[in-house]
Amino acid sequence: MNTTLVIAIAIALRVIAACGDNSKACGPGTVDIDGTCTPDECGPGTKNDGTNQCVPDGAVICTDGTKLDVATQTCKIDPAVCQDGTALVNGACIDTGHIHADIEEGPEPNGLGLLGETSASPAGTIVLPPVGTGFVIHGLITPFEDNDNDGQDDADVDAYRITVSGPSLLHISADGLHGLAAGFVVAAEVGATDPLARWRRLGVNFEGDTSQRQVLLPRAGTYLIGIADTRSLLLRAAAGNTTTEYYVTIDALEMPAPAAIVLGQGVVGSITENVRLYAPGPLGTGTTTLHLDVPLPAAQGSLVVFDGTTFVTFGDEGAQPATVTFTDPPGSQTMIAVDFVVDYALEPADFTLTGTTTP
């Protein structure tokens, strides 16, 4: 399995060059945008992404009961977030002393190669619950080894296995306690030559300590759900101690009916935590090309194409829009999923979906 987690999100770790004195380095308080040194007005805890958008830099992480206020860049009480002493489980804030976990994290190491933490065994095996019943996981994120011999412990990640019999839609929430900014990554457990070897989905949050989103597993098989700190997943920074724990809830969802669209007219919308499904109708027997453009660098879009419930192909956004090309067999029932690899923008990430079909 390809376990490299630095997933073509150079967007998340993009280095902004600086200028002055006839060089390409901008001076303090400025940033290079298209060759021009422009004032960087982003507040503490954020940075300019190169397009005059302020995105989190990981320096400010809000914990239990608080959320990052974008205007002041400070942590403020958020009534919608679970307060200290409780955790988000099955969609409700529950006293941690009264939570029954379906599985407790197994012995370290248990990363199965994610974030470079190799192991023979996972942290546990998830049994996909019936729709409407959440599966709850509890564990700790505690850095414990120094594989690169740099004198500092590496990031800890706990990998859980889950096996599905076909395309499956999940909702995953990860709530961190005692300073953990809980996040997760989902990857297919496949060989390096498999089309899904590059497929990744991240749930991250720089505004608070809880990450949640829908994840569409595109076909039957075994997947890994890795739990870690958001800063470890995006910045490769180790975080956590002997008290930083998490509760993760996994819910199976019914696959919603796709919305009918006219492909030639295009589709516009905004990335949310929910996957969007579209049915373009009969496309004939020609070749169809789809493009998905998400302009914000802090969000990376992804397209997944199905023939009915059969996985066909996928493509992720990088320096260029996500692009997929496929040929429709006669009688096919094309379904397009507008999804995302990662989204840590502080504002809605708009998208545009366009497509063409040639004979």
Secondary structure by P-SEA (a helix, b strand, c coil): ccccccccccccbbbbbbbcccccccccccccccccccccccccccccccccbbbbcccccccccbbbccccccccccccccccccccccccccccccccccccccccccccccccccccccccccccccccbbbbbbbcccccccccccccccbbbbbbbbbbccbbbbbbbbbbcccccccbbbbbbcccccccccbbbbbbbccccbbbbbbbcccbbbbbbbbcccccccccbbbbcccccbbbbbbbbccccbbbbcccbbbbbbbccbbbbbbccccccbbbbbbbbbccccbbbbbbbbcccccccccccccccbbbbbbbccccbbbbbbccccccccccccccccccccc
